[in-house]
């Protein structure tokens, strides 16, 4: 099986027959296929662990803009007296689903109102709402969190090529990745993503 490659940078709807017929998939990018993490495919310049800047090594060398308190938490996830075990404080090491790491293949399904990201590992499932809804005050924090997306036609071509996503209500304690990069303990973390195909290689997202 051939795979397409998912890179990270810097996280069911029912249609009536008339709505289904009105969906013009030619306006959306072709993200069909099985996406797998770039480190798994060992692309040039990509380090062994998931990293948001693929030109830097994972973990502390990513230089995440953390406060001193959370930098100390991150450092503690790497160092123990006499041993090194990356991500040992990661609660997801206990096999909770990781939504976008893609060390097992992901499938992305685009519909008019939602985007479904389905992971092969532990059957993880993510829903990104693109129906124009706003944020509500009573969203219950969860491991899957809550994502709202917006399609962008960045080139004015009449075809969407960028998906901007904002994710909130991530239930803690939780981390961003397997290196133990911590999210805030108050469940108020906001994660922003931009997804698009590489212009030189459409098999890289």
Backbone as a ProteinNet text record, in pm:
[ID]
protein_1_A
[PRIMARY]
XXXXXXXXXXXXXXXXXXXXXXXXXXXXXXXXXXXXXXXXXXXXXXXXXXXXXXXXXXXXXXXXXXXXXXXXXXXXXXXXXXXXXXXXXXXXXXXXXXXXXXXXXXXXXXXXXXXXXXXXXXXXXXXXXXXXXXXXXXXXXXXXXXXXXXXXXXXXXXXXXXXXXXXXXXXXXXXXXXXXXXXXXXXXXXXXXXXXXXXXXXXXX
[TERTIARY]
84.1	0	88	54.2	128.1	63.8	147.2	99.1	131.1	44.6	75.5	126.5	196.4	269.7	207.9	180.4	125.4	237.8	258.8	357.8	283.9	339.6	282.2	370	308.9	385.9	342.1	449	449.8	504.5	-430.4	-497.8	-629.1	-2022.7	-2100.2	-2217.6	-2207.7	-2316.2	-2414.9	-2541	-2643.3	-2688.8	-2682.7	-2719.6	-2850.6	-2933.7	-3050	-3001.8	-3083.9	-3043	-3010.6	-3088.2	-3062.7	-2929.6	-2895.4	-2767.8	-2651.6	-2666.7	-2561	-2537.2	-2642.9	-2627.3	-2564.7	-2582.8	-2529.8	-2381.4	-2324.5	-2183.5	-2094.7	-2015.6	-1925.3	-1783.5	-1736.5	-1605.1	-1490.7	-1520.1	-1414.3	-1364.5	-1439.2	-1397.7	-1301.3	-1281.8	-1201.7	-1074.4	-969.4	-844.7	-859.7	-774.6	-774.9	-686.4	-750.2	-677.6	-709.3	-754.4	-788.4	-661.6	-678.3	-564.8	-531.9	-425	-378.5	-259.9	-275.8	-169.8	-93.2	39.2	121	229.5	276.5	369.4	499.5	554	676.5	796.9	803.8	915.9	912.6	790.2	777.7	834.2	812.2	862.4	1008.5	1065.6	1204.7	1235.9	1158.6	1185.2	1311.1	1380.3	1500.4	1469.5	1551.2	1536.3	1433.5	1368	1265.8	1324.3	1306.7	1365	1280.9	1331	1266.1	1135.7	1118	995.3	909.6	778.3	692.8	744.3	759.6	808	735.8	709.9	629.2	712.9	840.3	934.5	1027.1	1006	1083.1	1231.2	1274.4	1417.2	1488.5	1411.5	1471	1443.5	1529.5	1507.6	1385.7	1332.5	1212.1	1242.1	1134.2	1148.8	1190.7	1285.4	1324.7	1383.7	1446.2	1507.9	1404.4	1276.3	1170.9	1152.8	1201.3	1196.8	1054.2	964	825.5	820.7	734.5	728.9	654.1	717.6	654.9	691	601.2	633.3	735.2	804.6	901.7	840	715.6	649	632.8	586.4	559.8	686.5	788.2	917.2	975.1	959.4	1007.9	933.2	802	724	774.1	801.1	849.6	986.3	1076.1	1209.1	1200.5	1108.9	1095.3	1046.4	979.8	930.5	1043.3	1161.2	1274	1378.2	1396.8	1513.5	1475.6	1533.5	1526.8	1670.2	1697.4	1835	1878.4	1985	2043.3	1977.1	1871.7	1811.2	1742.1	1719.2	1652	1537	1419.5	1300.5	1209	1213.8	1132.2	983.9	915.7	771.5	720.5	805.1	758.7	641.5	625.2	513.1	389.7	399.1	289.3	175.8	58.1	-51.4	-99.4	-66	-108.5	-19.9	90.2	170.3	87.4	-23.2	-111.9	-209.4	-177.7	-254	-383.8	-395	-504.6	-476.7	-584.4	-567	-498.4	-404.9	-343.4	-403.5	-457.4	-543.2	-469.4	-351.5	-289.8	-144.3	-93.2	46.8	72.7	-19.7	-14.7	103.3	137.6	236.6	171.7	37.5	-41.1	-123.1	-166.9	-232	-359.3	-380.6	-502.8	-575.5	-708	-787.6	-866.5	-869.7	-940.1	-1057.4	-1178.2	-1299.8	-1364.5	-1381.8	-1436.6	-1582.9	-1668.9	-1810	-1841.5	-1958.8	-1988.4	-1982.3	-2017.3	-2028.1	-1923	-1856.2	-1759	-1642.8	-1531.7	-1417.8	-1394.3	-1385.2	-1363.4	-1220.1	-1147	-1011	-1014.9	-994.9	-1008	-872	-831.5	-701.2	-710.3	-613.3	-611.8	-572.7	-490.6	-443.2	-552.6	-593.3	-695.7	-823.8	-844.8	-967.6	-997	-895	-915.6	-998.8	-1080.6	-1173	-1180.1	-1161.2	-1168.3	-1267.6	-1349.9	-1446.1	-1413	-1398.1	-1374.1	-1496.6	-1566	-1688.2	-1654.4	-1709.6	-1685.8	-1817.4	-1920.2	-2053.9	-2081.9	-1979.5	-1996.6	-2038.3	-2043.8	-2084.8	-1981.2	-2026.1	-1937.1	-1909.7	-1835.3	-1799.4	-1908.8	-1936.2	-2033.2	-1959.6	-2024.5	-1962.1	-1972.9	-2058.4	-2087.3	-2030.9	-1921.9	-1861.3	-1787.4	-1823.1	-1761.2	-1621.6	-1516.5	-1382.3	-1378.1	-1303.8	-1292.7	-1156.9	-1120.1	-993.1	-993.4	-1109.1	-1119	-1123.1	-1157	-1164.7	-1273.7	-1268.9	-1373.3	-1305.5	-1326.5	-1255.9	-1352.5	-1324.4	-1398.9	-1299.5	-1335.3	-1246.3	-1306.4	-1218.8	-1260.3	-1176.5	-1245.2	-1175.3	-1132.2	-1014.7	-958	-914.4	-950.5	-899.8	-787.6	-666.1	-554.3	-503.7	-536.9	-485.8	-593.2	-717.6	-826.1	-858.6	-838.6	-858.8	-1001.5	-1082.5	-1214.7	-1215.3	-1099.1	-1085.5	-1017	-1073.7	-1012.1	-880.3	-778.7	-650.3	-591.7	-651.4	-601	-718.3	-694.7	-792.2	-731.3	-798.3	-756.1	-846.2	-785.7	-861.2	-823.7	-925	-901.9	-965.7	-890	-936	-934.3	-1043.8	-1056.9	-1113.5	-1130.7	-1191.8	-1116.5	-982.9	-900.1	-891.4	-937.4	-943.5	-805.4	-763.6	-633.8	-640.9	-523.9	-392.6	-366.5	-304.7	-281.8	-155.4	-101	19.7	-0.8	84.7	74.1	127	233.6	295	365.3	432.2	491.8	618.7	665.5	780.8	738.8	608.8	562.5	536.7	531.7	505	368.6	363.1	238.4	140.3	11.9	-94.9	-134.3	-202.5	-232.9	-331	-309.2	-390.2	-532.1	-563.1	-697.3	-798.3	-760.7	-847.7	-881.1	-804.7	-833	-733.7	-652.2	-557.6	-632.3	-576.3	-627.8	-517.4	-548.5	-452.9	-501.3	-411.5	-446.3	-359.1	-423.6	-354.9	-385.2	-292.4	-315.3	-275.4	-367.4	-342	-348.2	-248.8	-243.7	-145.5	-161.1	-69.8	57	169.2	295.8	287	325.7	312.6	400.4	515.1	606.5	573.7	504.7	473.6	336.4	231.5	95.4	71.8	174.3	162.5	212	245.4	282.6	181.5	118.2	21.8	85.1
-119.1	0	124.5	221.5	347.1	444.6	526.1	621.8	763	856.2	997.3	1042.3	1153.9	1190.4	1311.6	1297.7	1406.2	1468.9	1598.4	1674.2	1767.1	1786.4	1881.6	2005.2	2125.4	2248.3	2327.8	2438.7	2536.5	2495.2	1876.7	1871.7	1842.2	1245.2	1202.3	1297.6	1339.5	1430.9	1361.3	1392.6	1333.5	1437	1402.3	1494.6	1451.1	1548.5	1517	1489.5	1426.7	1395.4	1521.1	1629.4	1752.8	1813.9	1806.2	1861.2	1780.7	1648.5	1563.1	1590.9	1613.9	1641.2	1777.5	1870.3	2004.2	2013.9	1911.2	1914	1902	2005	2008.4	1984.8	1860.4	1830.3	1888.5	1942.6	2004.9	2134.3	2188.2	2310.7	2282	2153.7	2116.9	2045.1	2049.6	1982.1	1830.8	1761.7	1616.3	1565.9	1533.6	1480.2	1332.4	1266.4	1124.9	1041.3	926.2	835.8	810.7	735.8	705.3	795.3	880.6	974.9	916.4	923.6	871.4	974.1	973.7	1077.3	1079.2	1200	1216.5	1148.8	1144.5	1078.2	928.5	872.1	729.5	699.4	792.7	774.9	817.2	876.1	920.1	1013.8	1118.5	1217.8	1296.9	1351.8	1431.2	1549.1	1565.6	1678.6	1658.6	1541.8	1516.1	1428.2	1469.6	1395.7	1274.3	1191.7	1065.1	1078.4	1182.2	1200.4	1307.9	1308.2	1414.2	1551.2	1640	1774.7	1874.3	1992.4	2090.2	2172.4	2187.6	2245.4	2132.2	2075.1	1956.1	1982	2109.3	2139.1	2132.8	2116	2108.6	1971.2	1928.9	1803.7	1815.8	1701	1700	1744.4	1767.8	1799.1	1942.5	1960.9	2095.4	2176.9	2110	2184	2245.6	2212.3	2280	2424	2451.6	2587.1	2641.3	2561	2605.3	2724.9	2823.8	2946.4	2923.1	2850.7	2815.5	2915.3	2930	3006.8	2927.6	2991.9	2917.9	2797	2811	2699.5	2579.9	2605.1	2494.1	2444.5	2529.5	2482	2381.2	2407.3	2313.4	2180.5	2185.6	2062.2	1984.2	2055.9	1990.5	1927.5	2001.8	1947.8	1824	1826.5	1712.5	1587.9	1606.2	1489.9	1417.4	1481.6	1420.6	1361	1422.3	1387.1	1321.9	1204	1136.7	1104.2	1100	1064.4	930.6	932.7	809.1	747.8	811.4	752.6	860.8	827.2	920	845.7	897.7	833.5	942.8	975.2	1085.9	1060	1159.2	1150.2	1064.9	1039	947.9	1005.4	1138.5	1198.2	1215.1	1166.7	1179.6	1085.7	1138.7	1047.7	964.7	1008	932.9	812.1	797.3	676.1	555	579.3	470.9	432.4	463.5	421.4	500	618.8	704.4	750.2	777.5	811.6	945.6	951.4	1078.1	1114.2	1234.3	1266.5	1287.4	1351	1390.4	1346	1264.2	1226.9	1137.2	1051.8	972.7	878.1	815	707.3	581.1	576.4	482.7	565.1	507.1	588.4	658.4	778.3	855	865	871	901.1	1028.3	1118.9	1246.3	1246.5	1261.8	1260.3	1398.7	1461.7	1597.7	1591.9	1656	1671.9	1821.4	1863.9	2008.2	2074	2001.8	2062.1	2016.9	1908	1853.2	1788.2	1777.5	1699.1	1591.9	1467.2	1356.1	1306.1	1300.3	1246.9	1116.3	1006.1	873.6	806.4	770.9	709.6	560.3	489.7	344.4	300.5	383	346	367.9	263.4	266.2	332.4	329.4	380.7	525.1	609.7	749.1	819.6	913.7	981.8	1129	1215.3	1358.4	1419.3	1512.3	1582.8	1731.6	1791.2	1934.9	1994.6	2084.3	2143.4	2261.6	2259.1	2366.8	2426.6	2419.2	2465.1	2609.8	2681.7	2822.7	2848.5	2745.8	2763.8	2845.5	2906	2979.3	2901	2962.4	2896.3	2915.3	2810.4	2815.5	2812.1	2859.3	2865.9	2735.8	2644.8	2525.8	2397.9	2408.1	2288.7	2211.6	2086.3	2002.9	1958.8	1986.7	1940.5	1789.3	1742.9	1600.2	1569.8	1441.8	1401.9	1430.5	1417.2	1444	1594	1673.7	1820.3	1863.7	1989.4	2045	2136	2107.9	2179.7	2245.4	2371.7	2444.1	2485.9	2457	2487.5	2587.2	2647.9	2744	2720.9	2699.4	2680.5	2814.6	2815.6	2938.3	2910.8	3001.1	3000.1	3102.5	3060.1	3154	3212.6	3147	3192.4	3256.9	3263.1	3321.2	3241.5	3109.6	3022.9	2968.3	2993.6	2933.7	2795.4	2752.3	2620.7	2638.4	2578.9	2587.9	2511.2	2569.5	2500.4	2498.9	2572.6	2578.5	2557.9	2478.4	2462.9	2519.1	2620.2	2676.7	2620.3	2566.7	2498.8	2556.2	2577.3	2615.4	2509	2462.8	2357.6	2406.7	2381.5	2420.1	2302	2324.5	2226.7	2094.9	2103	1983.3	1945.2	1828.4	1787	1749.4	1812	1783.6	1680.7	1633.7	1673.2	1610.8	1687.2	1638.5	1703.3	1646.3	1699.1	1713.8	1794	1819	1701.7	1636.9	1530.4	1431.8	1333.2	1226.2	1268.2	1392.1	1440.5	1496.7	1506	1557.2	1706.2	1772.8	1916.4	1943.7	2014.2	2021.1	2123.8	2089.6	2186.5	2240.8	2354.7	2417.2	2332.9	2329.2	2244	2295.9	2418.2	2473.9	2439.8	2353.4	2312.9	2428.3	2537.8	2653.8	2668.4	2567.3	2572.2	2589.6	2670.8	2687.4	2647	2554.8	2508.8	2554.8	2615.9	2660	2585.5	2537.7	2462	2521.5	2505.2	2535.4	2410.7	2358.1	2236.7	2268.7	2220.7	2245.2	2148	2124.4	2037.4	2113.2	2043.1	2100.7	2132	2252.8	2292.2	2208.8	2162.3	2085.7	1936.4	1890.8	1748.1	1732.7	1706.8	1696.5	1575.2	1490.6	1377.6	1412.7	1540	1586.8	1688.5	1663.5	1753.5	1821.9
0	0	0	-80.6	-80.7	15.9	80.3	178.1	134.3	174.8	163.7	299.4	304.4	424.6	491.6	622.4	701.5	782.1	763.6	840.4	935.3	1057.1	1151.1	1155.4	1151.8	1159.1	1280.9	1311.3	1423.3	1543	1592.5	1640.9	1538.1	1293.6	1172.6	1144.2	1019.4	983.5	890.3	900	814.7	713.8	585.7	479.8	417	385.4	303.3	161.8	80.4	-56.2	-133.9	-113.2	-187.5	-147.9	-17.1	27	-28.4	-29.7	-81.8	-229.3	-304.5	-446.5	-471.1	-375.8	-394.6	-362	-300.7	-261.4	-384.8	-409.5	-524.9	-474.4	-481.9	-425.1	-506.8	-626.7	-705.1	-641.3	-544.8	-475.3	-360.4	-329.6	-213.3	-257	-174.9	-212.4	-206.6	-278.1	-278.4	-164.4	-53.7	61.3	81	-24.1	-14	0.7	62.5	77.6	222.7	246.8	382.1	413	513.6	553.4	671.7	664.5	773.2	804.8	930.5	975	898.9	876.9	800	862.2	999.5	1064.5	1039.4	1024	994.3	856.2	762.9	626.7	613	721.3	722.5	605.2	595.7	492.6	526.4	425.1	451.3	544	647.1	738	847.4	851.3	951.7	1060.8	1187	1298.4	1333.4	1424.8	1455.3	1530	1611.6	1687.4	1621.2	1648.4	1595.1	1635.8	1539.7	1571.8	1482.4	1535.4	1463.8	1368.7	1396.6	1301.8	1259.4	1139.7	1101	1080.9	1082.9	1069.3	1203.7	1313.1	1447.1	1506.6	1597.6	1667.7	1758.2	1797.8	1879.4	2022	2095.8	2237.2	2263.9	2356.1	2398	2284	2185.9	2075.1	1981.3	1998.5	1923.9	1971.9	2093.3	2151.3	2156.5	2209.3	2226.1	2320.3	2292.3	2374	2505.6	2598.3	2725.1	2834.7	2930	3050	3131.6	3225.4	3308.2	3378.8	3426.8	3496.1	3403.5	3280.9	3190.1	3121.1	3111.3	3063	3160.8	3290.5	3391.8	3383.2	3357.8	3341.4	3221.1	3111.5	2989.7	3013	3077.8	3105	3193.8	3290.8	3381.5	3309.2	3194.9	3121	3049.1	3041.7	2972.3	3065.8	3180.8	3260.3	3393	3416.4	3544.6	3585.2	3713.4	3754.6	3697.9	3620	3570.8	3449.2	3396.1	3277.4	3194.5	3069.1	2977.2	2911.8	2927.7	2869.4	2818.2	2688.6	2637.9	2654.8	2707.3	2717.5	2830.6	2933.9	3038.7	3116.9	3115.8	3188.4	3100	2978.2	2882.9	2922.2	2963.7	2999.1	2881.7	2759.3	2642.1	2617.9	2693.9	2682.5	2723.6	2795.4	2836	2727.2	2602.4	2484.2	2463.5	2519.1	2476.8	2334.4	2260.1	2118.1	2100	2009.5	1968.9	1834.7	1825.5	1712.4	1580.5	1582.8	1455.8	1441.5	1531.5	1522	1400.8	1366.9	1242.8	1235	1346.7	1334.8	1281.2	1285.2	1205.9	1108.1	996.9	893.2	941.4	887.2	906	772.4	779.1	660.7	688	591.1	604.2	507.1	561.1	479.4	487	371.4	364.2	323.4	400.5	365.8	371.8	327.9	327.1	464.8	571.2	703.4	802.8	774.2	868.2	795.4	866.5	819.9	924.9	881	972	954.5	1065.1	1064.6	1142.1	1070.5	1130.2	1136	1256.6	1276.8	1294.2	1237.4	1248.4	1388.4	1456.5	1589.4	1693.7	1762.1	1867.4	1815.5	1685.7	1625.4	1669.5	1670.3	1708.5	1601.6	1644.9	1554.8	1593.4	1495.5	1518.8	1421.6	1471.2	1387.7	1389.4	1271.6	1257.7	1189.8	1257.3	1203.5	1112.7	990.9	894.2	846.2	930.2	890.3	930.7	974.9	1008.7	1152.2	1234.3	1374.1	1451.5	1560.9	1649	1775.9	1866.4	1991	2095	2169.5	2278	2411.6	2516.2	2647.8	2725.7	2681.9	2761.7	2699.7	2623.2	2563.6	2672.6	2689.3	2792.2	2746.4	2825.4	2787.2	2769.7	2671.1	2643.4	2584.4	2582.8	2520.9	2371.5	2308	2164.2	2135.7	2237.9	2227.6	2128.9	2085	1997.8	1896.2	1768	1661.6	1564.4	1530	1427.1	1318.6	1193	1082.1	984.8	905.9	803.7	678.4	565.8	439.2	381.8	320.1	262.9	119.2	30.6	-107	-112.8	-78.7	-61.4	-192.4	-305	-434.7	-520.8	-469.1	-547.8	-671.2	-665.2	-782	-790.9	-687.9	-683.7	-621.7	-570.9	-508.5	-373.4	-269.2	-137.1	-136.9	-73.2	-65.5	75.6	168.6	306	402.1	504.2	611.8	739.8	797.6	924.9	1034.1	1139.1	1244.4	1380	1463	1602.2	1691	1790.1	1879.5	2023.3	2094.4	2234.9	2314.2	2443.9	2535.6	2535.7	2545.8	2556.1	2703.8	2737.7	2877.6	2929	3037.6	3095.4	3207.4	3256.3	3206.3	3070	2981.6	2846.8	2792.1	2686.7	2625.4	2475.2	2414.3	2270.9	2189.2	2238.6	2159.9	2252.9	2193.6	2272.5	2344.7	2324.7	2401.2	2536.2	2562.3	2689.8	2691.7	2575.8	2569.8	2634	2748	2825.1	2771.7	2781.7	2762.5	2900	2902.7	3031	3111.2	3242	3329.4	3350.1	3302.6	3327.2	3218.2	3122.9	3010.5	2915.9	2923.5	2839.5	2723.5	2698.6	2586.7	2454.8	2366.2	2230.4	2132.6	2043.4	1942.7	1805.6	1728.1	1593.4	1492.3	1386.8	1282.4	1145.2	1053.5	911.9	834.2	755.8	678.4	529.2	456.1	311.9	248.6	120.4	47.6	11.8	15.8	-27.9	-177.8	-216.7	-357.8	-449.8	-399.7	-483	-483	-377.8	-367.9	-305.5	-386.6	-334.6	-245.9	-229.4	-137.6	1.5	25.6	158.4	205.4	320.2	380.4	499.5
[MASK]
+++++++++++++++++++++++++++++++++++++++++++++++++++++++++++++++++++++++++++++++++++++++++++++++++++++++++++++++++++++++++++++++++++++++++++++++++++++++++++++++++++++++++++++++++++++++++++++++++++++++++++++

